[in-house]
Amino acid sequence: MAYPSIFAFIGGVGGTEMVLIIFAILLLFGAKRIPELARGLGRGIREFKDATNEIKSDLENSINDKNQDKK
């Protein structure tokens, strides 16, 4: 199974290792805190994506404005 590029840093971690990592996370944080952590991580990722999309659109708008000024 090919992992998404987000897991590219893991390298050759197999299924057993992933299960052990998930089990260790459960032991460290407990089952009740994991949804909170996942929500916080999701919010952080969403904010990051929104910020990158905003920067991208600002750059595209400035390029379009420069092209219109040349005409």
PQR file of N, CA, C, O and H, with PARSE charges and radii, in Angstrom:
ATOM      1  N   MET A   1       0.848  -1.181   0.000 -0.4000 1.5000
ATOM      2  CA  MET A   1       0.000   0.000   0.000 -0.0000 2.0000
ATOM      3  C   MET A   1       0.887   1.235   0.000  0.5500 1.7000
ATOM      4  O   MET A   1       1.787   1.349   0.832 -0.5500 1.4000
ATOM      5  N   ALA A   2       0.652   2.133  -0.895 -0.4000 1.5000
ATOM      6  CA  ALA A   2       1.445   3.354  -0.983 -0.0000 2.0000
ATOM      7  C   ALA A   2       0.870   4.399  -0.033  0.5500 1.7000
ATOM      8  O   ALA A   2      -0.322   4.704  -0.073 -0.5500 1.4000
ATOM      9  H   ALA A   2      -0.079   2.040  -1.570  0.4000 1.0000
ATOM     10  N   TYR A   3       1.731   4.937   0.815 -0.4000 1.5000
ATOM     11  CA  TYR A   3       1.311   5.980   1.742 -0.0000 2.0000
ATOM     12  C   TYR A   3       1.351   7.329   1.042  0.5500 1.7000
ATOM     13  O   TYR A   3       2.150   7.532   0.129 -0.5500 1.4000
ATOM     14  H   TYR A   3       2.699   4.689   0.847  0.4000 1.0000
ATOM     15  N   PRO A   4       0.500   8.245   1.461 -0.5600 1.5000
ATOM     16  CA  PRO A   4       0.547   9.588   0.869  0.2800 2.0000
ATOM     17  C   PRO A   4       1.886  10.253   1.152  0.5500 1.7000
ATOM     18  O   PRO A   4       2.655   9.782   1.990 -0.5500 1.4000
ATOM     19  N   SER A   5       2.161  11.335   0.459 -0.4000 1.5000
ATOM     20  CA  SER A   5       3.444  12.008   0.605 -0.0000 2.0000
ATOM     21  C   SER A   5       3.650  12.562   2.006  0.5500 1.7000
ATOM     22  O   SER A   5       4.781  12.882   2.370 -0.5500 1.4000
ATOM     23  H   SER A   5       1.537  11.718  -0.222  0.4000 1.0000
ATOM     24  N   ILE A   6       2.593  12.686   2.803 -0.4000 1.5000
ATOM     25  CA  ILE A   6       2.751  13.175   4.167 -0.0000 2.0000
ATOM     26  C   ILE A   6       3.559  12.179   5.001  0.5500 1.7000
ATOM     27  O   ILE A   6       4.197  12.568   5.980 -0.5500 1.4000
ATOM     28  H   ILE A   6       1.674  12.426   2.507  0.4000 1.0000
ATOM     29  N   PHE A   7       3.536  10.903   4.622 -0.4000 1.5000
ATOM     30  CA  PHE A   7       4.282   9.891   5.352 -0.0000 2.0000
ATOM     31  C   PHE A   7       5.629   9.597   4.716  0.5500 1.7000
ATOM     32  O   PHE A   7       6.253   8.589   5.046 -0.5500 1.4000
ATOM     33  H   PHE A   7       3.018  10.588   3.827  0.4000 1.0000
ATOM     34  N   ALA A   8       6.090  10.444   3.821 -0.4000 1.5000
ATOM     35  CA  ALA A   8       7.343  10.196   3.112 -0.0000 2.0000
ATOM     36  C   ALA A   8       8.532  10.181   4.058  0.5500 1.7000
ATOM     37  O   ALA A   8       9.522   9.501   3.787 -0.5500 1.4000
ATOM     38  H   ALA A   8       5.583  11.263   3.553  0.4000 1.0000
ATOM     39  N   PHE A   9       8.455  10.918   5.166 -0.4000 1.5000
ATOM     40  CA  PHE A   9       9.573  10.965   6.096 -0.0000 2.0000
ATOM     41  C   PHE A   9       9.736   9.669   6.876  0.5500 1.7000
ATOM     42  O   PHE A   9      10.796   9.428   7.453 -0.5500 1.4000
ATOM     43  H   PHE A   9       7.650  11.470   5.385  0.4000 1.0000
ATOM     44  N   ILE A  10       8.716   8.839   6.902 -0.4000 1.5000
ATOM     45  CA  ILE A  10       8.769   7.602   7.675 -0.0000 2.0000
ATOM     46  C   ILE A  10       9.630   6.557   6.978  0.5500 1.7000
ATOM     47  O   ILE A  10      10.332   5.797   7.645 -0.5500 1.4000
ATOM     48  H   ILE A  10       7.855   9.034   6.433  0.4000 1.0000
ATOM     49  N   GLY A  11       9.590   6.506   5.682 -0.4000 1.5000
ATOM     50  CA  GLY A  11      10.431   5.564   4.952 -0.0000 2.0000
ATOM     51  C   GLY A  11       9.847   4.171   4.914  0.5500 1.7000
ATOM     52  O   GLY A  11       8.709   3.983   4.485 -0.5500 1.4000
ATOM     53  H   GLY A  11       9.020   7.123   5.140  0.4000 1.0000
ATOM     54  N   GLY A  12      10.620   3.187   5.364 -0.4000 1.5000
ATOM     55  CA  GLY A  12      10.233   1.794   5.249 -0.0000 2.0000
ATOM     56  C   GLY A  12       9.506   1.244   6.458  0.5500 1.7000
ATOM     57  O   GLY A  12       9.798   0.127   6.885 -0.5500 1.4000
ATOM     58  H   GLY A  12      11.544   3.339   5.713  0.4000 1.0000
ATOM     59  N   VAL A  13       8.582   1.980   7.018 -0.4000 1.5000
ATOM     60  CA  VAL A  13       7.817   1.501   8.161 -0.0000 2.0000
ATOM     61  C   VAL A  13       6.676   0.642   7.643  0.5500 1.7000
ATOM     62  O   VAL A  13       5.896   1.071   6.793 -0.5500 1.4000
ATOM     63  H   VAL A  13       8.345   2.887   6.671  0.4000 1.0000
ATOM     64  N   GLY A  14       6.589  -0.577   8.166 -0.4000 1.5000
ATOM     65  CA  GLY A  14       5.555  -1.501   7.733 -0.0000 2.0000
ATOM     66  C   GLY A  14       4.308  -1.404   8.593  0.5500 1.7000
ATOM     67  O   GLY A  14       4.189  -0.529   9.451 -0.5500 1.4000
ATOM     68  H   GLY A  14       7.223  -0.925   8.857  0.4000 1.0000
ATOM     69  N   GLY A  15       3.388  -2.316   8.349 -0.4000 1.5000
ATOM     70  CA  GLY A  15       2.121  -2.325   9.068 -0.0000 2.0000
ATOM     71  C   GLY A  15       2.271  -2.576  10.553  0.5500 1.7000
ATOM     72  O   GLY A  15       1.603  -1.938  11.367 -0.5500 1.4000
ATOM     73  H   GLY A  15       3.484  -3.027   7.652  0.4000 1.0000
ATOM     74  N   THR A  16       3.149  -3.508  10.911 -0.4000 1.5000
ATOM     75  CA  THR A  16       3.358  -3.828  12.326 -0.0000 2.0000
ATOM     76  C   THR A  16       3.908  -2.628  13.077  0.5500 1.7000
ATOM     77  O   THR A  16       3.477  -2.333  14.192 -0.5500 1.4000
ATOM     78  H   THR A  16       3.692  -4.026  10.250  0.4000 1.0000
ATOM     79  N   GLU A  17       4.853  -1.942  12.471 -0.4000 1.5000
ATOM     80  CA  GLU A  17       5.432  -0.771  13.120 -0.0000 2.0000
ATOM     81  C   GLU A  17       4.394   0.331  13.299  0.5500 1.7000
ATOM     82  O   GLU A  17       4.372   1.013  14.323 -0.5500 1.4000
ATOM     83  H   GLU A  17       5.204  -2.181  11.566  0.4000 1.0000
ATOM     84  N   MET A  18       3.536   0.499  12.296 -0.4000 1.5000
ATOM     85  CA  MET A  18       2.487   1.516  12.411 -0.0000 2.0000
ATOM     86  C   MET A  18       1.529   1.182  13.557  0.5500 1.7000
ATOM     87  O   MET A  18       1.117   2.075  14.297 -0.5500 1.4000
ATOM     88  H   MET A  18       3.554  -0.055  11.464  0.4000 1.0000
ATOM     89  N   VAL A  19       1.175  -0.089  13.708 -0.4000 1.5000
ATOM     90  CA  VAL A  19       0.291  -0.506  14.797 -0.0000 2.0000
ATOM     91  C   VAL A  19       0.956  -0.234  16.140  0.5500 1.7000
ATOM     92  O   VAL A  19       0.298   0.229  17.072 -0.5500 1.4000
ATOM     93  H   VAL A  19       1.510  -0.815  13.107  0.4000 1.0000
ATOM     94  N   LEU A  20       2.249  -0.517  16.250 -0.4000 1.5000
ATOM     95  CA  LEU A  20       2.967  -0.262  17.498 -0.0000 2.0000
ATOM     96  C   LEU A  20       3.041   1.233  17.802  0.5500 1.7000
ATOM     97  O   LEU A  20       2.922   1.636  18.960 -0.5500 1.4000
ATOM     98  H   LEU A  20       2.783  -0.893  15.493  0.4000 1.0000
ATOM     99  N   ILE A  21       3.233   2.047  16.786 -0.4000 1.5000
ATOM    100  CA  ILE A  21       3.272   3.496  16.989 -0.0000 2.0000
ATOM    101  C   ILE A  21       1.915   4.000  17.464  0.5500 1.7000
ATOM    102  O   ILE A  21       1.844   4.814  18.385 -0.5500 1.4000
ATOM    103  H   ILE A  21       3.329   1.721  15.846  0.4000 1.0000
ATOM    104  N   ILE A  22       0.847   3.528  16.850 -0.4000 1.5000
ATOM    105  CA  ILE A  22      -0.504   3.939  17.253 -0.0000 2.0000
ATOM    106  C   ILE A  22      -0.797   3.483  18.681  0.5500 1.7000
ATOM    107  O   ILE A  22      -1.407   4.219  19.456 -0.5500 1.4000
ATOM    108  H   ILE A  22       0.904   2.866  16.102  0.4000 1.0000
ATOM    109  N   PHE A  23      -0.366   2.281  19.025 -0.4000 1.5000
ATOM    110  CA  PHE A  23      -0.550   1.767  20.385 -0.0000 2.0000
ATOM    111  C   PHE A  23       0.215   2.624  21.390  0.5500 1.7000
ATOM    112  O   PHE A  23      -0.302   2.922  22.467 -0.5500 1.4000
ATOM    113  H   PHE A  23       0.129   1.683  18.396  0.4000 1.0000
ATOM    114  N   ALA A  24       1.435   3.022  21.051 -0.4000 1.5000
ATOM    115  CA  ALA A  24       2.225   3.874  21.939 -0.0000 2.0000
ATOM    116  C   ALA A  24       1.552   5.233  22.128  0.5500 1.7000
ATOM    117  O   ALA A  24       1.558   5.781  23.230 -0.5500 1.4000
ATOM    118  H   ALA A  24       1.854   2.781  20.176  0.4000 1.0000
ATOM    119  N   ILE A  25       0.978   5.771  21.064 -0.4000 1.5000
ATOM    120  CA  ILE A  25       0.268   7.052  21.169 -0.0000 2.0000
ATOM    121  C   ILE A  25      -0.942   6.904  22.085  0.5500 1.7000
ATOM    122  O   ILE A  25      -1.224   7.786  22.896 -0.5500 1.4000
ATOM    123  H   ILE A  25       0.973   5.325  20.169  0.4000 1.0000
ATOM    124  N   LEU A  26      -1.654   5.791  21.953 -0.4000 1.5000
ATOM    125  CA  LEU A  26      -2.798   5.543  22.839 -0.0000 2.0000
ATOM    126  C   LEU A  26      -2.358   5.476  24.291  0.5500 1.7000
ATOM    127  O   LEU A  26      -3.031   6.015  25.169 -0.5500 1.4000
ATOM    128  H   LEU A  26      -1.425   5.074  21.294  0.4000 1.0000
ATOM    129  N   LEU A  27      -1.237   4.820  24.551 -0.4000 1.5000
ATOM    130  CA  LEU A  27      -0.747   4.715  25.921 -0.0000 2.0000
ATOM    131  C   LEU A  27      -0.314   6.074  26.468  0.5500 1.7000
ATOM    132  O   LEU A  27      -0.567   6.385  27.632 -0.5500 1.4000
ATOM    133  H   LEU A  27      -0.690   4.382  23.838  0.4000 1.0000
ATOM    134  N   LEU A  28       0.332   6.875  25.641 -0.4000 1.5000
ATOM    135  CA  LEU A  28       0.838   8.166  26.105 -0.0000 2.0000
ATOM    136  C   LEU A  28      -0.277   9.178  26.356  0.5500 1.7000
ATOM    137  O   LEU A  28      -0.274   9.859  27.381 -0.5500 1.4000
ATOM    138  H   LEU A  28       0.538   6.622  24.695  0.4000 1.0000
ATOM    139  N   PHE A  29      -1.211   9.281  25.446 -0.4000 1.5000
ATOM    140  CA  PHE A  29      -2.206  10.337  25.531 -0.0000 2.0000
ATOM    141  C   PHE A  29      -3.559   9.864  26.045  0.5500 1.7000
ATOM    142  O   PHE A  29      -4.343  10.676  26.539 -0.5500 1.4000
ATOM    143  H   PHE A  29      -1.214   8.728  24.613  0.4000 1.0000
ATOM    144  N   GLY A  30      -3.845   8.604  25.945 -0.4000 1.5000
ATOM    145  CA  GLY A  30      -5.147   8.106  26.362 -0.0000 2.0000
ATOM    146  C   GLY A  30      -6.185   8.290  25.268  0.5500 1.7000
ATOM    147  O   GLY A  30      -6.071   9.182  24.427 -0.5500 1.4000
ATOM    148  H   GLY A  30      -3.209   7.944  25.544  0.4000 1.0000
ATOM    149  N   ALA A  31      -7.185   7.444  25.294 -0.4000 1.5000
ATOM    150  CA  ALA A  31      -8.196   7.440  24.236 -0.0000 2.0000
ATOM    151  C   ALA A  31      -9.051   8.705  24.247  0.5500 1.7000
ATOM    152  O   ALA A  31      -9.575   9.100  23.206 -0.5500 1.4000
ATOM    153  H   ALA A  31      -7.277   6.720  25.977  0.4000 1.0000
ATOM    154  N   LYS A  32      -9.200   9.345  25.407 -0.4000 1.5000
ATOM    155  CA  LYS A  32     -10.060  10.528  25.487 -0.0000 2.0000
ATOM    156  C   LYS A  32      -9.397  11.767  24.895  0.5500 1.7000
ATOM    157  O   LYS A  32     -10.091  12.649  24.391 -0.5500 1.4000
ATOM    158  H   LYS A  32      -8.774   9.024  26.253  0.4000 1.0000
ATOM    159  N   ARG A  33      -8.072  11.851  24.944 -0.4000 1.5000
ATOM    160  CA  ARG A  33      -7.384  13.051  24.457 -0.0000 2.0000
ATOM    161  C   ARG A  33      -7.092  13.007  22.969  0.5500 1.7000
ATOM    162  O   ARG A  33      -6.855  14.054  22.366 -0.5500 1.4000
ATOM    163  H   ARG A  33      -7.507  11.134  25.354  0.4000 1.0000
ATOM    164  N   ILE A  34      -7.100  11.848  22.363 -0.4000 1.5000
ATOM    165  CA  ILE A  34      -6.734  11.732  20.948 -0.0000 2.0000
ATOM    166  C   ILE A  34      -7.685  12.517  20.040  0.5500 1.7000
ATOM    167  O   ILE A  34      -7.202  13.181  19.122 -0.5500 1.4000
ATOM    168  H   ILE A  34      -7.293  10.997  22.852  0.4000 1.0000
ATOM    169  N   PRO A  35      -9.008  12.482  20.240 -0.5600 1.5000
ATOM    170  CA  PRO A  35      -9.871  13.311  19.386  0.2800 2.0000
ATOM    171  C   PRO A  35      -9.575  14.805  19.518  0.5500 1.7000
ATOM    172  O   PRO A  35      -9.641  15.542  18.534 -0.5500 1.4000
ATOM    173  N   GLU A  36      -9.249  15.254  20.738 -0.4000 1.5000
ATOM    174  CA  GLU A  36      -8.888  16.658  20.930 -0.0000 2.0000
ATOM    175  C   GLU A  36      -7.619  16.995  20.158  0.5500 1.7000
ATOM    176  O   GLU A  36      -7.538  18.034  19.503 -0.5500 1.4000
ATOM    177  H   GLU A  36      -9.195  14.656  21.538  0.4000 1.0000
ATOM    178  N   LEU A  37      -6.640  16.118  20.240 -0.4000 1.5000
ATOM    179  CA  LEU A  37      -5.389  16.342  19.518 -0.0000 2.0000
ATOM    180  C   LEU A  37      -5.620  16.350  18.014  0.5500 1.7000
ATOM    181  O   LEU A  37      -5.042  17.168  17.298 -0.5500 1.4000
ATOM    182  H   LEU A  37      -6.706  15.275  20.772  0.4000 1.0000
ATOM    183  N   ALA A  38      -6.461  15.445  17.536 -0.4000 1.5000
ATOM    184  CA  ALA A  38      -6.744  15.377  16.098 -0.0000 2.0000
ATOM    185  C   ALA A  38      -7.473  16.635  15.625  0.5500 1.7000
ATOM    186  O   ALA A  38      -7.184  17.151  14.545 -0.5500 1.4000
ATOM    187  H   ALA A  38      -6.931  14.781  18.117  0.4000 1.0000
ATOM    188  N   ARG A  39      -8.420  17.131  16.432 -0.4000 1.5000
ATOM    189  CA  ARG A  39      -9.117  18.366  16.068 -0.0000 2.0000
ATOM    190  C   ARG A  39      -8.149  19.544  16.013  0.5500 1.7000
ATOM    191  O   ARG A  39      -8.202  20.356  15.089 -0.5500 1.4000
ATOM    192  H   ARG A  39      -8.655  16.711  17.309  0.4000 1.0000
ATOM    193  N   GLY A  40      -7.275  19.631  16.997 -0.4000 1.5000
ATOM    194  CA  GLY A  40      -6.291  20.710  17.003 -0.0000 2.0000
ATOM    195  C   GLY A  40      -5.358  20.631  15.813  0.5500 1.7000
ATOM    196  O   GLY A  40      -5.029  21.649  15.204 -0.5500 1.4000
ATOM    197  H   GLY A  40      -7.232  18.971  17.747  0.4000 1.0000
ATOM    198  N   LEU A  41      -4.934  19.426  15.482 -0.4000 1.5000
ATOM    199  CA  LEU A  41      -4.067  19.232  14.319 -0.0000 2.0000
ATOM    200  C   LEU A  41      -4.808  19.602  13.039  0.5500 1.7000
ATOM    201  O   LEU A  41      -4.239  20.242  12.155 -0.5500 1.4000
ATOM    202  H   LEU A  41      -5.201  18.599  15.977  0.4000 1.0000
ATOM    203  N   GLY A  42      -6.062  19.207  12.939 -0.4000 1.5000
ATOM    204  CA  GLY A  42      -6.867  19.542  11.765 -0.0000 2.0000
ATOM    205  C   GLY A  42      -7.052  21.042  11.606  0.5500 1.7000
ATOM    206  O   GLY A  42      -6.972  21.570  10.497 -0.5500 1.4000
ATOM    207  H   GLY A  42      -6.524  18.687  13.658  0.4000 1.0000
ATOM    208  N   ARG A  43      -7.301  21.734  12.725 -0.4000 1.5000
ATOM    209  CA  ARG A  43      -7.438  23.195  12.664 -0.0000 2.0000
ATOM    210  C   ARG A  43      -6.138  23.840  12.205  0.5500 1.7000
ATOM    211  O   ARG A  43      -6.141  24.760  11.387 -0.5500 1.4000
ATOM    212  H   ARG A  43      -7.366  21.306  13.627  0.4000 1.0000
ATOM    213  N   GLY A  44      -5.031  23.348  12.741 -0.4000 1.5000
ATOM    214  CA  GLY A  44      -3.735  23.899  12.350 -0.0000 2.0000
ATOM    215  C   GLY A  44      -3.446  23.700  10.875  0.5500 1.7000
ATOM    216  O   GLY A  44      -2.962  24.609  10.201 -0.5500 1.4000
ATOM    217  H   GLY A  44      -5.028  22.601  13.406  0.4000 1.0000
ATOM    218  N   ILE A  45      -3.741  22.518  10.377 -0.4000 1.5000
ATOM    219  CA  ILE A  45      -3.522  22.232   8.954 -0.0000 2.0000
ATOM    220  C   ILE A  45      -4.438  23.100   8.095  0.5500 1.7000
ATOM    221  O   ILE A  45      -4.011  23.625   7.067 -0.5500 1.4000
ATOM    222  H   ILE A  45      -4.134  21.779  10.925  0.4000 1.0000
ATOM    223  N   ARG A  46      -5.697  23.251   8.513 -0.4000 1.5000
ATOM    224  CA  ARG A  46      -6.640  24.080   7.757 -0.0000 2.0000
ATOM    225  C   ARG A  46      -6.178  25.535   7.721  0.5500 1.7000
ATOM    226  O   ARG A  46      -6.242  26.178   6.673 -0.5500 1.4000
ATOM    227  H   ARG A  46      -6.043  22.824   9.349  0.4000 1.0000
ATOM    228  N   GLU A  47      -5.712  26.060   8.858 -0.4000 1.5000
ATOM    229  CA  GLU A  47      -5.226  27.439   8.893 -0.0000 2.0000
ATOM    230  C   GLU A  47      -4.006  27.609   7.992  0.5500 1.7000
ATOM    231  O   GLU A  47      -3.868  28.623   7.307 -0.5500 1.4000
ATOM    232  H   GLU A  47      -5.659  25.538   9.709  0.4000 1.0000
ATOM    233  N   PHE A  48      -3.130  26.617   7.999 -0.4000 1.5000
ATOM    234  CA  PHE A  48      -1.942  26.677   7.144 -0.0000 2.0000
ATOM    235  C   PHE A  48      -2.337  26.680   5.672  0.5500 1.7000
ATOM    236  O   PHE A  48      -1.800  27.461   4.886 -0.5500 1.4000
ATOM    237  H   PHE A  48      -3.242  25.794   8.555  0.4000 1.0000
ATOM    238  N   LYS A  49      -3.272  25.810   5.297 -0.4000 1.5000
ATOM    239  CA  LYS A  49      -3.727  25.758   3.904 -0.0000 2.0000
ATOM    240  C   LYS A  49      -4.408  27.060   3.499  0.5500 1.7000
ATOM    241  O   LYS A  49      -4.201  27.557   2.392 -0.5500 1.4000
ATOM    242  H   LYS A  49      -3.708  25.176   5.936  0.4000 1.0000
ATOM    243  N   ASP A  50      -5.222  27.612   4.399 -0.4000 1.5000
ATOM    244  CA  ASP A  50      -5.891  28.880   4.100 -0.0000 2.0000
ATOM    245  C   ASP A  50      -4.873  29.993   3.882  0.5500 1.7000
ATOM    246  O   ASP A  50      -5.014  30.808   2.970 -0.5500 1.4000
ATOM    247  H   ASP A  50      -5.390  27.209   5.298  0.4000 1.0000
ATOM    248  N   ALA A  51      -3.845  30.019   4.728 -0.4000 1.5000
ATOM    249  CA  ALA A  51      -2.820  31.058   4.596 -0.0000 2.0000
ATOM    250  C   ALA A  51      -2.047  30.903   3.294  0.5500 1.7000
ATOM    251  O   ALA A  51      -1.760  31.896   2.626 -0.5500 1.4000
ATOM    252  H   ALA A  51      -3.730  29.357   5.469  0.4000 1.0000
ATOM    253  N   THR A  52      -1.704  29.668   2.922 -0.4000 1.5000
ATOM    254  CA  THR A  52      -0.972  29.468   1.672 -0.0000 2.0000
ATOM    255  C   THR A  52      -1.847  29.804   0.470  0.5500 1.7000
ATOM    256  O   THR A  52      -1.360  30.370  -0.510 -0.5500 1.4000
ATOM    257  H   THR A  52      -1.937  28.861   3.464  0.4000 1.0000
ATOM    258  N   ASN A  53      -3.129  29.464   0.534 -0.4000 1.5000
ATOM    259  CA  ASN A  53      -4.040  29.818  -0.567 -0.0000 2.0000
ATOM    260  C   ASN A  53      -4.207  31.330  -0.680  0.5500 1.7000
ATOM    261  O   ASN A  53      -4.305  31.864  -1.785 -0.5500 1.4000
ATOM    262  H   ASN A  53      -3.524  29.005   1.329  0.4000 1.0000
ATOM    263  N   GLU A  54      -4.241  32.020   0.456 -0.4000 1.5000
ATOM    264  CA  GLU A  54      -4.364  33.477   0.440 -0.0000 2.0000
ATOM    265  C   GLU A  54      -3.127  34.118  -0.186  0.5500 1.7000
ATOM    266  O   GLU A  54      -3.242  35.046  -0.986 -0.5500 1.4000
ATOM    267  H   GLU A  54      -4.162  31.587   1.354  0.4000 1.0000
ATOM    268  N   ILE A  55      -1.958  33.627   0.175 -0.4000 1.5000
ATOM    269  CA  ILE A  55      -0.718  34.152  -0.411 -0.0000 2.0000
ATOM    270  C   ILE A  55      -0.687  33.886  -1.909  0.5500 1.7000
ATOM    271  O   ILE A  55      -0.303  34.749  -2.698 -0.5500 1.4000
ATOM    272  H   ILE A  55      -1.865  32.872   0.825  0.4000 1.0000
ATOM    273  N   LYS A  56      -1.095  32.682  -2.288 -0.4000 1.5000
ATOM    274  CA  LYS A  56      -1.110  32.327  -3.708 -0.0000 2.0000
ATOM    275  C   LYS A  56      -2.058  33.232  -4.492  0.5500 1.7000
ATOM    276  O   LYS A  56      -1.710  33.709  -5.572 -0.5500 1.4000
ATOM    277  H   LYS A  56      -1.407  31.981  -1.647  0.4000 1.0000
ATOM    278  N   SER A  57      -3.245  33.469  -3.956 -0.4000 1.5000
ATOM    279  CA  SER A  57      -4.204  34.322  -4.663 -0.0000 2.0000
ATOM    280  C   SER A  57      -3.719  35.769  -4.713  0.5500 1.7000
ATOM    281  O   SER A  57      -3.939  36.455  -5.711 -0.5500 1.4000
ATOM    282  H   SER A  57      -3.527  33.082  -3.078  0.4000 1.0000
ATOM    283  N   ASP A  58      -3.061  36.242  -3.652 -0.4000 1.5000
ATOM    284  CA  ASP A  58      -2.506  37.598  -3.674 -0.0000 2.0000
ATOM    285  C   ASP A  58      -1.448  37.736  -4.759  0.5500 1.7000
ATOM    286  O   ASP A  58      -1.413  38.738  -5.474 -0.5500 1.4000
ATOM    287  H   ASP A  58      -2.882  35.685  -2.842  0.4000 1.0000
ATOM    288  N   LEU A  59      -0.587  36.733  -4.883 -0.4000 1.5000
ATOM    289  CA  LEU A  59       0.440  36.766  -5.923 -0.0000 2.0000
ATOM    290  C   LEU A  59      -0.182  36.743  -7.313  0.5500 1.7000
ATOM    291  O   LEU A  59       0.237  37.491  -8.196 -0.5500 1.4000
ATOM    292  H   LEU A  59      -0.615  35.920  -4.302  0.4000 1.0000
ATOM    293  N   GLU A  60      -1.176  35.891  -7.506 -0.4000 1.5000
ATOM    294  CA  GLU A  60      -1.845  35.818  -8.807 -0.0000 2.0000
ATOM    295  C   GLU A  60      -2.541  37.137  -9.141  0.5500 1.7000
ATOM    296  O   GLU A  60      -2.504  37.587 -10.286 -0.5500 1.4000
ATOM    297  H   GLU A  60      -1.516  35.283  -6.788  0.4000 1.0000
ATOM    298  N   ASN A  61      -3.171  37.752  -8.147 -0.4000 1.5000
ATOM    299  CA  ASN A  61      -3.838  39.038  -8.381 -0.0000 2.0000
ATOM    300  C   ASN A  61      -2.837  40.123  -8.745  0.5500 1.7000
ATOM    301  O   ASN A  61      -3.096  40.937  -9.632 -0.5500 1.4000
ATOM    302  H   ASN A  61      -3.201  37.386  -7.216  0.4000 1.0000
ATOM    303  N   SER A  62      -1.699  40.140  -8.067 -0.4000 1.5000
ATOM    304  CA  SER A  62      -0.704  41.167  -8.382 -0.0000 2.0000
ATOM    305  C   SER A  62      -0.109  40.949  -9.772  0.5500 1.7000
ATOM    306  O   SER A  62       0.187  41.915 -10.476 -0.5500 1.4000
ATOM    307  H   SER A  62      -1.489  39.479  -7.346  0.4000 1.0000
ATOM    308  N   ILE A  63       0.067  39.697 -10.170 -0.4000 1.5000
ATOM    309  CA  ILE A  63       0.566  39.406 -11.522 -0.0000 2.0000
ATOM    310  C   ILE A  63      -0.461  39.843 -12.557  0.5500 1.7000
ATOM    311  O   ILE A  63      -0.104  40.444 -13.571 -0.5500 1.4000
ATOM    312  H   ILE A  63      -0.173  38.912  -9.599  0.4000 1.0000
ATOM    313  N   ASN A  64      -1.734  39.545 -12.310 -0.4000 1.5000
ATOM    314  CA  ASN A  64      -2.798  39.958 -13.237 -0.0000 2.0000
ATOM    315  C   ASN A  64      -2.893  41.478 -13.334  0.5500 1.7000
ATOM    316  O   ASN A  64      -3.107  42.020 -14.418 -0.5500 1.4000
ATOM    317  H   ASN A  64      -2.024  39.057 -11.487  0.4000 1.0000
ATOM    318  N   ASP A  65      -2.732  42.171 -12.193 -0.4000 1.5000
ATOM    319  CA  ASP A  65      -2.772  43.634 -12.209 -0.0000 2.0000
ATOM    320  C   ASP A  65      -1.623  44.205 -13.031  0.5500 1.7000
ATOM    321  O   ASP A  65      -1.810  45.166 -13.777 -0.5500 1.4000
ATOM    322  H   ASP A  65      -2.558  41.731 -11.312  0.4000 1.0000
ATOM    323  N   LYS A  66      -0.442  43.621 -12.898 -0.4000 1.5000
ATOM    324  CA  LYS A  66       0.712  44.091 -13.670 -0.0000 2.0000
ATOM    325  C   LYS A  66       0.497  43.857 -15.161  0.5500 1.7000
ATOM    326  O   LYS A  66       0.862  44.697 -15.983 -0.5500 1.4000
ATOM    327  H   LYS A  66      -0.290  42.841 -12.292  0.4000 1.0000
ATOM    328  N   ASN A  67      -0.093  42.722 -15.509 -0.4000 1.5000
ATOM    329  CA  ASN A  67      -0.367  42.422 -16.921 -0.0000 2.0000
ATOM    330  C   ASN A  67      -1.405  43.386 -17.496  0.5500 1.7000
ATOM    331  O   ASN A  67      -1.296  43.784 -18.656 -0.5500 1.4000
ATOM    332  H   ASN A  67      -0.389  42.039 -14.841  0.4000 1.0000
ATOM    333  N   GLN A  68      -2.396  43.763 -16.713 -0.4000 1.5000
ATOM    334  CA  GLN A  68      -3.412  44.701 -17.186 -0.0000 2.0000
ATOM    335  C   GLN A  68      -2.829  46.106 -17.336  0.5500 1.7000
ATOM    336  O   GLN A  68      -3.232  46.853 -18.227 -0.5500 1.4000
ATOM    337  H   GLN A  68      -2.485  43.441 -15.771  0.4000 1.0000
ATOM    338  N   ASP A  69      -1.883  46.466 -16.466 -0.4000 1.5000
ATOM    339  CA  ASP A  69      -1.253  47.787 -16.563 -0.0000 2.0000
ATOM    340  C   ASP A  69      -0.412  47.910 -17.825  0.5500 1.7000
ATOM    341  O   ASP A  69      -0.297  49.000 -18.386 -0.5500 1.4000
ATOM    342  H   ASP A  69      -1.556  45.859 -15.742  0.4000 1.0000
ATOM    343  N   LYS A  70       0.178  46.809 -18.279 -0.4000 1.5000
ATOM    344  CA  LYS A  70       1.017  46.826 -19.480 -0.0000 2.0000
ATOM    345  C   LYS A  70       0.188  47.005 -20.744  0.5500 1.7000
ATOM    346  O   LYS A  70       0.697  47.508 -21.746 -0.5500 1.4000
ATOM    347  H   LYS A  70       0.084  45.924 -17.823  0.4000 1.0000
ATOM    348  N   LYS A  71      -1.072  46.605 -20.719 -0.4000 1.5000
ATOM    349  CA  LYS A  71      -1.930  46.663 -21.916 -0.0000 2.0000
ATOM    350  C   LYS A  71      -2.404  48.022 -22.166  0.5500 1.7000
ATOM    351  O   LYS A  71      -3.135  48.254 -23.129 -0.5500 1.4000
ATOM    352  H   LYS A  71      -1.486  46.197 -19.905  0.4000 1.0000
TER
END
